[in-house]
Amino acid sequence: MADAPYREVIHADRLLTVAGLPAWLLTVGGGALLAVVTVILTVRASRRRRAPVAGVRSTA
């Protein structure tokens, strides 16, 4: 059995960059930054809501 003819395939991969940084890194970093900011704002908002309630306190 003779070898079947074939064509060599060359794949040229290029990394997508934005301002010299890989686009995947900007996407992952942006998502992480958004998560951190959301957590910080949520914690700050929950601490503000826990203000002491004015009322009569027992001295006993």
Contacts in CASP RR format, 6 or more apart in sequence:
PFRMAT RR
TARGET T0000
AUTHOR 0000-0000-0000
METHOD contacts of the structure
MODEL  1
MADAPYREVIHADRLLTVAGLPAWLLTVGGGALLAVVTVILTVRASRRRR
APVAGVRSTA
15 22 0 8 1.000
15 23 0 8 1.000
16 22 0 8 1.000
16 23 0 8 1.000
16 24 0 8 1.000
17 23 0 8 1.000
18 26 0 8 1.000
END
